């Protein structure tokens, strides 16, 4: 069994920054071909934010491109999302996802392509 646990969410003002972390645990968490971040705001569908392959290659959705940075520390089984210049529309529950054997060229920000999910961490951006 594998568990993904997110942390780092909170409340910030517009223009602020947050760094989200996702740590994988369990004996199967030795290698993930693709890891990513998704978010879901109240009344909206869950959407992809960014993905990172094991070699560090990244993909971003238009909503966060230029403001967000995804990265991985494979030795610590940890995924990060640096979020800068946050906007009220970034308010959402942010979820970590991982796929063991298929890289991100296959997943392409599609939630159905990820086999493991965390419980989420809340990000609120308001005045």
C-alpha positions, -999 to +999 in steps of 0.1 A: +000+000+000+011+036-007+000+068+010+003+104-003+001+131+023-001+168+014+009+197+036+017+234+033-018+248+026-031+278+043-046+313+039-028+341+021-035+375+006-035+380-031+001+382-044+013+360-016+031+326-019+028+291-006+048+259-009+029+227-009+045+193-002+034+158-009+053+129+007+047+093-004+051+064+020+047+026+018+069+000+002+056+006-032+067+043-031+102+035-044+095+049-079+068+070-095+070+077-133+047+107-129+036+128-100+013+158-102-009+184-085-047+189-090-071+213-075-108+216-070-127+247-060-163+246-046-188+240-074-161+233-100-145+202-115-112+189-104-085+202-127-048+195-133-023+220-122+011+206-130+030+173-134+066+162-130+084+131-144+110+113-125+137+131-145+123+165-136+105+172-169+074+193-161+040+202-176+017+231-164-018+240-169-024+275-182-039+287-149-006+284-131+020+286-158+045+313-150+035+315-114+038+279-101+068+256-101+066+219-096+096+199-085+105+165-070+130+151-045+130+115-054+153+105-026+127+118-001+097+106-022+084+141-020+067+164-045+065+202-042+045+230-057+058+265-053+030+290-058+037+326-063+016+357-071-015+339-058-049+350-069-083+346-054-092+322-082-064+299-070-085+291-039-091+254-039-084+220-023-051+209-038-044+172-043-013+152-049-014+124-074+011+097-085+014+071-112+040+043-108+048+031-142+034+055-169+052+088-174+036+122-176+035+122-214+008+096-210-010+112-180-010+148-194-029+164-165-058+139-168-069+127-134-080+094-146-045+085-155-032+086-119-035+056-096-027+072-062-042+102-045-037+122-013-065+137+008-057+173-001-046+205+015-067+237+014-054+269-002-073+301+004-064+334-012-084+363+000-081+399+012 
